[in-house]
Amino acid sequence: MSSPIGLSIGFNFDDRLIEGLRALNTKAGRVAVKEVFAALPDGPVPSARPESRIRAPGWKEFAGQVDLLRGAGIGFNYLLNARIKWTPAVRAATRDFVARLSDAGVSAVTVAHEEMIDDVKAVAPALTVVVSVTRGVSSEDDIRRIAASGADATYLDPTVVNRDFGSLRRLIAASRLPVRLYANVSCLSRCPVTARHYALFGIQRKSASVAAANDQYFLGCSLVKVLSPVEWIQMPWIRPEDLPVYAALGVTQFKLSDRLASTAVILRIAAAYCALRSPADLFEMIERDGGKFRLLGFSTPPMRIHSSRVPADFIEHFTSGSCCSDDVGCEYCTGVARNAVEQLISAAELRELANTRMGQAPAKLLRRANESDGPANLSDSVTCAGRMDMASVIVATARLRLSDLRSEGPFG
């Protein structure tokens, strides 16, 4: 008998989302919503989002929503997953806060590092403690340390592990804990700035500069994606229909973002995974409302990713070990991008981006764009489902801009 698959859904503190998830579970087959995850913007440990952008319900409303979710058979996983200095003052405040969360009916917490686990268990031993994506677990040593720390489950680093099935199998075999994966991840594969981006949320948490710095990272990765369409295929997202492949290896719980998205978007993404069927356009599944691309000046999505043009056996390219989504020159991934990724912006707009935005992004991400052949890697003339006729001058322009950079700045 096939093992059931659970989803952990980003929660935006909207009662309508609770009702929508309840409705999905009434029709659930193998896949069901097991929990939501979220954080208030004023707890003792921040979460991995700019706090200024998190809705702030009062405690009474929050506790009431936890109760509504519990009545629907859905748990609440509270995020304590920004990496901060674990000082005596923070420890004491976190213990008090975790006790309050437990009293409110929260079923789990997600933590950023192992140091936090003893303190959580000391005051709320019944809480499930999950180690966060922000911890970046990708080695057998990581797994062993986390198991020894008393955690109940751990996420693996999606940018490294999701498409590297050799590593995934080894980590599952080495783990005494259930491992979880982030399915609709929008990060670049093996992104060179992920750790620094996550570290941002543990510093100057109340400063407006955190949101601005976060946007600079988002601008950079969005620019790489627009200039190099093969990145959309190499990004380590997991299609809904491929969840059973991972479940067969032992991964039976998957995270779906984003808790800052609208209720309608979150429900459409959750419904696709519950049905084990990709939507016609993968863009929303991966990028949610496309807000990152507004930083580049786009009011509508700049591309469409046609799920019907992604081969039905797409996942086999990775399960076979042929590719780990770590080579933008992969012929297979480039071929899928050529067929499935439709560019919705003009060559002139891309030229303008290359000329005006390169200096605003983290330098390591600019190197990433430079390492690929950019839009020209898909064809010498017509690319991306016949829509984009980007000339190689875009790549030449990007390389010229890179050569002029003298400093990586604070986001190197």
C-alpha positions as CSV (number, residue, x, y, z in Angstrom):
1,M,0.0,0.0,0.0
2,S,1.3,3.5,-0.9
3,S,2.3,5.6,2.1
4,P,0.2,8.8,2.6
5,I,1.8,12.1,1.7
6,G,1.4,15.2,3.9
7,L,1.7,18.9,2.9
8,S,2.8,21.8,5.1
9,I,1.3,25.0,3.7
10,G,2.3,28.6,4.2
11,F,-0.3,30.4,6.3
12,N,-1.2,34.0,5.8
13,F,-3.5,34.4,8.9
14,D,-6.7,34.5,6.7
15,D,-9.7,32.5,8.0
16,R,-10.7,31.9,4.4
17,L,-7.5,29.9,3.9
18,I,-8.5,27.6,6.8
19,E,-11.8,26.9,5.2
20,G,-10.2,26.3,1.8
21,L,-7.7,23.8,3.2
22,R,-10.5,22.1,5.1
23,A,-12.4,21.7,1.9
24,L,-9.3,20.3,0.1
25,N,-8.9,17.7,2.8
26,T,-12.5,16.5,2.6
27,K,-11.7,15.4,-1.0
28,A,-8.2,14.2,-0.2
29,G,-6.8,11.0,-1.5
30,R,-3.2,10.0,-0.9
31,V,-2.2,13.6,-0.4
32,A,-3.6,15.8,2.4
33,V,-2.8,19.0,4.2
34,K,-1.2,18.1,7.6
35,E,-0.2,21.4,8.9
36,V,0.3,25.1,8.1
37,F,3.4,27.1,9.0
38,A,3.7,30.8,9.9
39,A,5.1,33.2,12.5
40,L,4.0,36.4,14.1
41,P,6.2,39.4,13.5
42,D,7.0,40.1,17.1
43,G,8.2,36.8,18.7
44,P,11.6,36.5,20.4
45,V,13.1,34.7,17.4
46,P,12.3,36.1,13.9
47,S,11.4,34.0,10.9
48,A,12.9,34.0,7.4
49,R,10.8,36.8,6.0
50,P,11.0,40.6,6.4
51,E,8.9,41.2,9.5
52,S,7.5,44.4,8.1
53,R,5.7,42.3,5.5
54,I,4.1,39.8,7.8
55,R,0.5,40.3,8.8
56,A,0.3,40.9,12.6
57,P,-2.9,39.4,14.1
58,G,-3.3,39.9,17.8
59,W,-2.7,36.9,20.1
60,K,-6.4,36.3,20.6
61,E,-7.0,36.0,16.8
62,F,-3.9,33.9,16.4
63,A,-4.9,31.4,19.1
64,G,-8.4,31.3,17.6
65,Q,-7.0,30.4,14.2
66,V,-4.8,27.7,15.8
67,D,-8.0,26.3,17.3
68,L,-9.9,26.5,14.0
69,L,-7.1,24.6,12.3
70,R,-7.0,21.9,15.0
71,G,-10.8,21.5,14.5
72,A,-10.1,20.9,10.8
73,G,-7.5,18.3,11.6
74,I,-4.6,20.6,10.6
75,G,-1.7,21.3,12.8
76,F,0.1,24.6,13.3
77,N,3.9,24.7,12.9
78,Y,5.3,27.9,14.3
79,L,8.5,29.2,12.8
80,L,11.5,30.2,14.9
81,N,13.8,29.7,12.0
82,A,16.1,32.8,11.6
83,R,19.6,32.2,12.8
84,I,20.3,34.5,15.7
85,K,22.8,34.6,18.6
86,W,21.4,32.2,21.2
87,T,22.1,34.4,24.2
88,P,20.8,33.8,27.7
89,A,18.2,36.6,27.2
90,V,17.0,35.2,24.0
91,R,16.9,31.7,25.4
92,A,14.8,32.8,28.4
93,A,12.4,34.8,26.2
94,T,12.0,31.9,23.8
95,R,11.2,29.4,26.5
96,D,8.4,31.6,27.8
97,F,7.1,32.1,24.3
98,V,7.2,28.4,23.4
99,A,5.3,27.6,26.6
100,R,2.7,30.1,25.5
101,L,2.6,28.6,22.0
102,S,2.1,25.2,23.4
103,D,-0.8,26.4,25.7
104,A,-2.4,27.9,22.5
105,G,-2.4,24.5,20.8
106,V,0.5,24.9,18.4
107,S,1.6,21.4,17.4
108,A,5.1,22.0,16.2
109,V,7.9,24.5,15.9
110,T,10.6,24.8,13.3
111,V,14.0,25.9,14.5
112,A,17.0,27.3,12.8
113,H,19.7,25.4,14.6
114,E,20.3,22.6,17.1
115,E,21.1,24.8,20.0
116,M,17.4,25.7,20.3
117,I,16.0,22.2,20.7
118,D,16.8,21.5,24.3
119,D,15.1,24.7,25.4
120,V,12.0,24.0,23.4
121,K,11.7,20.4,24.7
122,A,12.4,21.6,28.3
123,V,9.2,23.6,28.3
124,A,7.0,21.8,25.8
125,P,8.2,18.2,25.4
126,A,5.1,17.3,23.4
127,L,5.8,19.7,20.6
128,T,7.2,18.3,17.4
129,V,10.5,20.1,16.6
130,V,11.6,20.4,13.0
131,V,14.9,21.7,11.8
132,S,14.4,24.4,9.1
133,V,15.4,24.7,5.5
134,T,17.4,27.7,6.7
135,R,19.8,25.3,8.5
136,G,21.0,24.0,5.1
137,V,21.2,20.3,5.8
138,S,23.0,18.5,3.0
139,S,25.5,16.1,4.5
140,E,25.4,12.9,6.5
141,D,27.3,14.7,9.3
142,D,24.5,17.3,9.4
143,I,21.9,14.6,9.7
144,R,23.8,12.8,12.5
145,R,24.2,16.0,14.5
146,I,20.6,16.9,14.2
147,A,19.4,13.4,15.2
148,A,21.7,13.6,18.3
149,S,20.2,17.0,19.2
150,G,16.7,15.6,19.8
151,A,14.9,17.0,16.8
152,D,11.9,15.1,15.5
153,A,12.3,15.8,11.8
154,T,14.5,17.9,9.5
155,Y,14.2,19.6,6.2
156,L,17.0,19.1,3.7
157,D,18.6,21.9,1.7
158,P,16.4,22.0,-1.4
159,T,18.9,23.9,-3.5
160,V,21.3,21.0,-3.1
161,V,19.3,17.9,-2.5
162,N,16.0,18.0,-4.3
163,R,17.3,16.9,-7.7
164,D,20.5,15.1,-6.5
165,F,19.0,11.7,-5.9
166,G,22.3,10.1,-5.1
167,S,22.7,12.5,-2.1
168,L,19.1,12.2,-1.2
169,R,19.2,8.4,-1.0
170,R,22.4,8.6,1.1
171,L,20.9,11.2,3.5
172,I,17.7,9.2,3.9
173,A,19.7,6.0,4.7
174,A,21.8,7.9,7.2
175,S,18.9,9.5,9.0
176,R,17.1,8.2,12.1
177,L,14.7,11.1,11.6
178,P,12.0,11.7,9.0
179,V,13.3,14.0,6.4
180,R,11.2,16.6,4.6
181,L,11.5,18.6,1.4
182,Y,10.5,22.0,0.2
183,A,8.6,21.3,-3.0
184,N,7.7,24.5,-4.8
185,V,11.0,26.2,-4.1
186,S,11.8,29.3,-6.2
187,C,15.5,29.5,-5.4
188,L,18.2,28.9,-8.0
189,S,19.8,25.5,-7.9
190,R,22.8,25.6,-5.6
191,C,22.4,29.3,-5.3
192,P,25.7,30.9,-4.1
193,V,24.0,33.4,-1.8
194,T,21.3,31.4,-0.1
195,A,23.1,31.1,3.3
196,R,23.8,34.8,3.4
197,H,20.2,35.7,2.4
198,Y,18.8,33.6,5.2
199,A,21.3,35.0,7.7
200,L,19.9,38.5,6.9
201,F,16.7,37.8,8.9
202,G,18.6,37.2,12.1
203,I,20.2,40.7,12.2
204,Q,18.7,44.2,12.6
205,R,15.3,42.5,12.5
206,K,13.3,45.7,13.1
207,S,15.2,47.7,10.6
208,A,13.6,48.7,7.3
209,S,17.0,47.9,5.7
210,V,16.2,44.2,6.1
211,A,13.3,44.4,3.6
212,A,15.4,46.4,1.2
213,A,18.3,44.0,1.4
214,N,15.9,41.1,0.9
215,D,14.6,42.7,-2.2
216,Q,18.2,43.1,-3.5
217,Y,18.7,39.4,-3.3
218,F,15.3,38.8,-5.0
219,L,16.2,41.3,-7.7
220,G,19.4,39.4,-8.4
221,C,17.9,35.9,-8.7
222,S,15.0,37.3,-10.8
223,L,17.5,38.9,-13.1
224,V,19.4,35.6,-13.5
225,K,16.1,33.7,-14.3
226,V,15.1,36.3,-16.9
227,L,18.4,36.3,-18.6
228,S,18.9,32.6,-18.6
229,P,15.7,30.6,-19.1
230,V,17.3,27.2,-18.5
231,E,17.5,28.2,-14.8
232,W,13.7,27.8,-14.7
233,I,14.2,24.1,-15.5
234,Q,17.2,23.6,-13.3
235,M,15.6,25.3,-10.3
236,P,14.9,22.4,-7.8
237,W,11.1,22.5,-7.7
238,I,9.2,19.3,-7.4
239,R,6.2,18.7,-9.7
240,P,3.0,17.6,-7.9
241,E,2.9,14.4,-10.0
242,D,6.5,13.5,-8.9
243,L,5.7,13.5,-5.1
244,P,5.2,9.7,-5.2
245,V,8.7,9.3,-6.6
246,Y,10.1,10.9,-3.4
247,A,7.6,9.1,-1.2
248,A,8.9,5.8,-2.5
249,L,12.3,6.8,-1.1
250,G,10.9,7.7,2.3
251,V,10.1,11.4,2.0
252,T,6.4,11.8,2.9
253,Q,6.1,15.4,4.0
254,F,6.6,18.5,1.7
255,K,6.6,22.2,2.3
256,L,4.7,24.6,0.0
257,S,5.1,28.3,0.1
258,D,4.4,31.2,0.4
259,R,2.9,32.5,3.6
260,L,3.0,36.1,2.2
261,A,0.9,35.1,-0.9
262,S,-2.8,35.7,-1.3
263,T,-5.3,33.1,-0.2
264,A,-6.3,32.3,-3.7
265,V,-2.8,31.7,-4.9
266,I,-2.0,29.4,-1.8
267,L,-5.1,27.4,-2.4
268,R,-4.4,26.9,-6.1
269,I,-0.9,25.6,-5.3
270,A,-2.2,23.4,-2.5
271,A,-4.9,22.0,-4.8
272,A,-2.4,21.1,-7.5
273,Y,-0.3,19.1,-5.1
274,C,-3.3,17.4,-3.5
275,A,-4.4,16.3,-7.0
276,L,-0.8,15.3,-7.9
277,R,-1.3,17.3,-11.1
278,S,0.7,20.3,-12.3
279,P,-1.1,23.5,-13.3
280,A,-1.0,24.5,-17.0
281,D,1.5,27.2,-16.2
282,L,4.2,26.4,-13.6
283,F,5.1,30.0,-13.0
284,E,2.5,30.6,-10.2
285,M,3.4,27.3,-8.6
286,I,7.1,28.3,-8.4
287,E,6.9,32.1,-8.0
288,R,3.5,32.5,-6.4
289,D,2.2,36.1,-7.3
290,G,5.5,37.0,-9.1
291,G,6.2,39.8,-6.7
292,K,10.0,39.4,-7.1
293,F,9.7,40.4,-10.7
294,R,8.0,43.7,-9.9
295,L,11.4,44.7,-8.6
296,L,12.5,44.5,-12.2
297,G,9.6,46.6,-13.3
298,F,7.2,43.9,-14.5
299,S,3.6,44.2,-13.5
300,T,2.7,40.8,-15.0
301,P,4.8,37.5,-15.2
302,P,7.7,37.9,-17.6
303,M,7.5,34.2,-18.7
304,R,5.2,31.2,-18.9
305,I,6.4,27.7,-18.1
306,H,4.1,25.2,-19.9
307,S,3.7,22.1,-17.9
308,S,2.4,20.2,-20.9
309,R,5.7,20.7,-22.7
310,V,7.8,19.3,-19.8
311,P,8.3,15.6,-20.6
312,A,6.1,13.3,-18.6
313,D,9.3,11.4,-17.5
314,F,11.1,14.6,-16.6
315,I,12.0,13.3,-13.1
316,E,13.7,10.2,-14.5
317,H,16.5,12.5,-15.9
318,F,17.4,13.1,-12.3
319,T,16.6,9.8,-10.6
320,S,18.9,8.1,-13.1
321,G,21.8,10.3,-12.0
322,S,22.1,11.9,-15.4
323,C,21.9,15.4,-13.9
324,C,21.7,17.0,-10.4
325,S,20.4,20.4,-11.6
326,D,23.9,21.8,-11.2
327,D,24.9,22.4,-14.8
328,V,23.3,25.2,-16.8
329,G,25.0,23.7,-19.8
330,C,23.0,20.4,-19.5
331,E,21.7,19.6,-23.0
332,Y,18.6,17.9,-21.6
333,C,17.6,20.8,-19.4
334,T,18.4,23.3,-22.2
335,G,16.1,21.3,-24.5
336,V,13.3,21.3,-22.0
337,A,13.7,25.0,-21.5
338,R,13.6,25.6,-25.3
339,N,10.2,23.8,-25.5
340,A,8.6,24.8,-22.2
341,V,9.7,28.3,-21.2
342,E,8.0,31.0,-23.1
343,Q,9.5,34.5,-22.7
344,L,6.8,37.2,-22.5
345,I,9.0,40.2,-22.7
346,S,10.8,41.6,-25.7
347,A,14.4,41.6,-26.7
348,A,14.5,45.4,-26.1
349,E,13.2,44.9,-22.6
350,L,15.9,42.3,-21.9
351,R,18.6,44.6,-23.3
352,E,17.3,47.3,-21.0
353,L,17.5,45.0,-18.0
354,A,21.1,44.0,-18.8
355,N,22.1,47.6,-19.1
356,T,20.4,49.0,-16.1
357,R,20.0,46.3,-13.5
358,M,23.2,44.3,-13.4
359,G,24.8,46.7,-10.9
360,Q,22.0,46.4,-8.4
361,A,22.3,42.7,-7.8
362,P,24.6,40.6,-5.6
363,A,27.9,40.0,-7.4
364,K,27.8,36.3,-6.9
365,L,24.5,36.1,-8.7
366,L,25.8,38.2,-11.5
367,R,28.6,35.7,-11.9
368,R,25.9,33.0,-12.1
369,A,24.3,34.8,-15.0
370,N,27.7,35.2,-16.6
371,E,28.5,31.5,-16.3
372,S,25.6,30.5,-18.5
373,D,25.3,31.6,-22.1
374,G,22.2,33.5,-21.1
375,P,19.2,33.6,-23.5
376,A,21.4,32.8,-26.4
377,N,22.1,29.3,-25.0
378,L,18.7,28.1,-26.2
379,S,19.1,29.0,-29.9
380,D,21.0,31.3,-32.2
381,S,17.8,32.9,-33.4
382,V,14.4,31.9,-32.0
383,T,14.1,30.5,-28.5
384,C,11.7,29.8,-25.7
385,A,8.6,28.3,-27.4
386,G,9.2,30.5,-30.4
387,R,8.7,33.8,-28.6
388,M,12.1,35.2,-27.8
389,D,14.6,36.3,-30.5
390,M,17.2,37.6,-28.0
391,A,20.5,38.4,-29.6
392,S,23.8,37.4,-28.0
393,V,24.4,41.1,-27.4
394,I,22.5,40.7,-24.1
395,V,25.1,38.2,-22.9
396,A,28.0,40.4,-24.2
397,T,26.5,43.4,-22.4
398,A,26.1,41.4,-19.2
399,R,29.8,40.3,-19.4
400,L,30.9,43.9,-20.0
401,R,29.0,45.1,-17.0
402,L,30.5,42.3,-14.9
403,S,34.0,43.2,-15.9
404,D,33.4,46.7,-14.7
405,L,32.5,45.6,-11.2
406,R,35.2,46.4,-8.7
407,S,33.6,45.4,-5.5
408,E,31.0,42.9,-4.4
409,G,29.6,45.3,-1.9
410,P,27.6,44.2,1.2
411,F,25.9,41.4,-0.7
412,G,28.9,39.7,-2.3
